[in-house]
């Protein structure tokens, strides 16, 4: 029963922190350590990635209409061999461009990011602060005047590089892509919406890639239960987090998340000093 409770808590943490700009990967590493859990499966990189499949479900449900339209527009552009003046075709290709940097970096350094920082949580505190600084600077210097229709391939490529950098736990995929969007002059809600849409193929690819590892190593009944509970919980709270953040950013800045990140980094340092 304890393992299922652990899975549910981690699913809740993943669902909320994947989309709020506070770093889900950092929280999934830190929470078990703070609570003193000894569950090798729930504390594994493979389990973390499978929890992302729950948040993928949340994205697919929330953005089902947008994703269906962009997929149709993308396929139509390939069929017609032209993008033309269709904004949906253009945005679909921008999403494709944004995926490339993370796909390349993730494929090249998957094992490194899986293991390098799980026991080096001091570095995670550093990355959390770096992410906070980027959000702060983006809020200060971003013009926040451009909508989704104003985005260009260069913008998508730059935001895609930001998503690749988020492989470092603590940086935050949503945090750095929203910050990058703000630096490029995007409105807050536009930056968040594009961030969520561009994460769909990356999360799906990582989940499928990790699933082969779990299948190859064999998953027992207890571990299957953990996966089901964790994925279901992350899907529910992921949906809530997406809806909340898009609504929140229409009239608020990211200051509360910057403050949270600074506080979390302080907690990590205190944990290291007292351990």
Buried (B, 14 or more C-beta within 10 A) or exposed (E): EEBBEBBBBBBBBBBBBBBBBBBBBBBBBBBBBEEEBEBEBBBBBBBBBBBBBBBBBBBBEBBEEBBEBBEEBBEBBEEEEEBEEBEBBBBBBBBBBBBBBBBEBBEEEBEEBBEEBBEEBEBBBBBBBBBBBBBBEBBEEBEBEBEBEEBEEEBBBBBBBBBBBBBBBBBBBBBBBBBBBBBBBBBBBBBBBBBBBBBBBBBBBBBEEBBEBBEEEEBEEEBEBBBBBBBBBBBBBBBBBBEEBBEBBEEEBBEEBBEBBBEBBEBBBEBEEEE
